[in-house]
Amino acid sequence: MLRLSHLFKDVYGQEGGKVGGLRSALQTLRETDPQRILFVGDAPTDYSASQTVGTRFVGVATKRNGWVDGKEPFPVVTAVSELQL
């Protein structure tokens, strides 16, 4: 168990797609400013969804995506535990 629940208000999954999930999060949280939402993802489609909705984004580097911090248009971490409040 990662014990990261204290870092998040809620977690949203694939139902309705990534863009739908982000929009649902905004609605559920009654948030009118998408920049107050941080989307943490590990796929190019995650970043694309964040751009569509207007949220902030942090990528999690994996062997599959090959992301490197400083070479992407968004911050990259190698583990969710690297996120700082």
C-alpha positions in Angstrom: 0.0 0.0 0.0 1.4 3.4 -1.0 -0.5 5.4 1.7 -0.9 8.4 -0.5 -4.6 9.0 0.2 -3.9 12.1 2.4 -2.5 13.8 -0.7 -5.7 13.6 -2.8 -9.2 14.8 -2.4 -10.5 12.2 -4.8 -9.4 9.8 -7.6 -11.2 9.6 -10.9 -10.9 6.7 -13.4 -11.6 5.9 -17.0 -15.4 5.9 -17.0 -16.5 8.5 -19.5 -12.9 8.8 -20.8 -10.1 11.0 -19.5 -11.6 14.3 -20.6 -15.0 13.2 -19.1 -13.3 12.2 -15.9 -11.6 15.5 -15.5 -14.8 17.4 -16.2 -16.6 15.2 -13.7 -13.9 16.0 -11.1 -14.4 19.7 -11.7 -18.2 19.3 -11.3 -18.0 17.1 -8.3 -15.5 19.4 -6.5 -17.5 22.4 -7.6 -14.3 23.8 -9.0 -14.6 26.6 -11.6 -10.9 27.0 -12.1 -9.4 23.9 -13.9 -5.9 25.2 -12.9 -6.7 24.2 -9.3 -6.8 20.5 -10.5 -3.6 18.5 -10.9 -3.8 15.5 -13.3 -1.0 13.0 -12.6 -0.7 10.6 -15.5 1.7 8.3 -17.4 0.3 8.4 -21.0 0.3 11.0 -23.8 -3.5 10.8 -23.8 -3.4 11.9 -20.1 -1.5 15.0 -21.0 -3.8 15.7 -24.0 -6.9 15.4 -21.8 -5.3 17.8 -19.3 -4.7 20.3 -22.1 -8.3 19.9 -23.4 -9.8 20.7 -20.0 -7.1 23.2 -18.9 -5.8 21.4 -15.8 -2.2 21.3 -14.6 -0.3 18.1 -15.4 2.6 16.1 -14.0 3.8 13.1 -15.9 5.1 9.9 -14.3 8.0 8.5 -16.3 7.8 4.9 -17.3 9.8 2.7 -19.6 6.8 2.7 -21.9 6.5 6.5 -22.3 10.2 7.4 -22.0 9.5 10.8 -20.5 12.4 12.7 -19.1 12.0 15.8 -16.9 13.2 18.9 -18.7 12.5 17.4 -22.1 8.7 17.4 -21.9 6.3 20.4 -21.9 5.3 19.4 -18.3 7.1 18.4 -15.1 8.0 14.7 -14.9 8.5 12.5 -11.8 9.7 8.9 -11.6 7.3 8.1 -8.7 4.1 9.6 -7.3 5.9 9.9 -4.0 8.0 12.7 -5.5 5.0 15.0 -5.7 5.3 17.9 -3.2 2.4 19.9 -1.9 
